[in-house]
Amino acid sequence: MLEVDSASGTMITDTGGKQYYDLIAGIGVATVGHNNPAIKKAITGQLDKHAHVMVYGEYIQSSVNQLALSLSTLLPKQLNTSYFVNSGTEANEAAMKLAKRITGRNKIIAFRGGYHGNTQGSMSVSANEEKKSVYRPLIPGISFIRFNSIEDLETITSDIAAVIIEPIQGDAGVIIPSQEFITALRNKCSQTGTQLIFDEVQTGIGRTGKMFAFEHFNIIPDIITLAKGLGGGMPIGAFISSYENMQLLADNPMLGHITTFGGNPVSCASANAVLDIVSDAQFLDDVEKKGALFEELLVHQEIKTLRRIGLMIAIELENEEKVNNSIQQALQEGVITYWFLSTRNAFRISPPLTISYDEIKASCKILLSVLDRI
Ligand code: PLP
């Protein structure tokens, strides 16, 4: 197992001094590269002022307010109110609680192949039965429908509180739905008064070549959740909806979601620096161009399919054994790729969005030579 000494940009150095191209970025976390000077400056600047001072929401703190403000500027006006938590799974837990408060309903629809986190509520709406069966009973009232099936949307009726969906399924191996499906989903949720929750934990913050993946589909969800890439390596998550909806968490009972470390000022300062970098239009254009370069270079007889949007990539091989061999041999040769949790015949690539074109060329050359030998 890799024993990390240091990391900078796209590279991780182990304790023996060996360098690796990090094509995973901590599973889509180190959005702007490891040890990014702007992130370090933001973190140390905040630490010079203060770190945690109180449980979330009790005091006004500038880095937290700034982050909420920046997100509301980047998002459509309905998504103007952010609540910061600690992780992706907590963001999804809270989003589902919010949907129950908005609708007064309790049933939730999720998708086969979906992954939303590992606490019991998020696990309840995640599909991988093997991972969850030993923890049953989980929360009741959940049903699963097929991703990208317009027909299955008929099950969304006016007693459903929420539909939770990854706009591009990550753990299922980068599955991109059709525009027709997403449009029909949005319409069905609007007709039935069902909250549409987009889990953008993996797809958000530039990963797909747009700031948020919902922008690819020309629709606006009711609630979105973020985490992973938002903090640039610091732990943070967020669930975001309209001010009116968020107010429902304020009373009756009061304090609808409580979290000690939520809105951590150091994590928020780091996230502010991430947004400054990623929200640049040229930066986002480059994400798509870099993804296209991976796609152009990774042509090999062992690769059955390459699924990609921006820098979110799945490489499908013939079987699990070849996937294992590729990941392990690539690591030995200085390139880090990684498994999907539930998709055994593919491996993933989700590098720092700051990866250079030369680093893409060099790491793909190694990957192709590994594929020659699996
Ligand atoms: N949602 C999606 C789409 C994810 O990919 C993940 C993590 O992989 C999560 C939620 C859970 O996030 P966390 O591990 O921060 O709880």
Boltz pocket constraint, residues with backbone or C-beta under 6 A from the ligand:
constraints:
  - pocket:
      binder: B
      contacts: [[A, 27], [A, 86], [A, 87], [A, 88], [A, 89], [A, 90], [A, 92], [A, 115], [A, 116], [A, 117], [A, 118], [A, 166], [A, 170], [A, 171], [A, 199], [A, 200], [A, 201], [A, 202], [A, 203], [A, 227], [A, 228]]
      max_distance: 6.0
